[in-house]
Amino acid sequence: MVEVVNVVASGSLGVELDLEAIAGDLDDIVDYDPDNYPGAYFRFGDSAPLITLYRTGKYIVTGASSEEEAHTTREDFLNILTDHGILPSAEDEWFRVQNYVCMSQVGENLNLSALAIGLGLEVTEYEPEQFPGLVFRPSDHDCVLLVFGSGKVIITGATSIPAADEAFDSLRKHIEDLFS
């Protein structure tokens, strides 16, 4: 079973926005520096998910620990924009979860050089001088698994939690087959 550590979602308000004016109205929760980045950052608390809002009305929610938290953050965001007269109602054009970042553990230390060869060099990248983990891009799953020598595995780009579970289970089976 994998543990969800980050949910990334996005949506669109369907309107163009004046981010400078929004940042001025909501300076206690918005950080906007167009010289550094074209989006305005909304954060409702130190450990709350981050919302990045663009002039086009598109926005991204990152750092949610569950799909429910992503939706709650979206609702809070829409309500604040409505309360300040930026939107006529607390609605957006669309909103969806884009991907999940999950974590799990295989339960043993791993020889990443041997694992890279065993999984296949065409689907792995392992350059310990550049990055301490093995990057595994399985051809039968639409996600990337970062495998560390400690046995920790990070699954990125999964479109659902079951997809992340399946990718991790497949990796674990490959490891059992290779090292048993």
FENKAFEN-V840990 format. One record per pair of residues at least 6 apart in sequence whose ideal C-beta (glycine too) atoms are under 6 Angstrom apart, sorted by the first residue. I is the first residue (numbers start at 1). J is the second residue. Records with the same first field share a line. If there is no record, write none. Layout:
# FENKAFEN-V840990
I=J ; J
This chain:
# FENKAFEN-V840990
2=102 ; 104 ; 164 ; 165 ; 168
3=103
4=100 ; 102
5=101 ; 103
6=101
7=64 ; 67 ; 70 ; 97 ; 100
8=62 ; 98 ; 99
9=61 ; 70 ; 97 ; 98
10=60 ; 98
11=59 ; 92 ; 94 ; 95
12=57 ; 58 ; 93 ; 94
13=57 ; 92
14=57 ; 93
15=57
17=55 ; 57
19=32 ; 40 ; 55
23=30 ; 32 ; 40
25=84
29=42
30=40 ; 42
31=41
32=40
39=52 ; 54
40=53
41=52
42=51
43=50
44=76
49=61 ; 63 ; 64 ; 73
50=62 ; 63
51=59 ; 61 ; 77
52=60
53=59
61=70 ; 73
64=70
67=97
74=95
78=90
79=90
81=87
82=90
99=157
100=158 ; 164
101=156
102=155 ; 164
103=154
104=153 ; 168
105=151 ; 152
106=151 ; 172 ; 175
107=151
108=151
109=151
110=149 ; 151
112=126 ; 134 ; 149
115=134
116=124 ; 126 ; 134
118=178
119=136
123=137
124=134 ; 136
125=135
126=134
133=146 ; 147 ; 148
134=147
136=145 ; 147
137=144
141=167
143=155 ; 157 ; 158 ; 167
144=156 ; 157
145=153 ; 155 ; 171
146=154
147=153
155=164 ; 167 ; 168
158=164
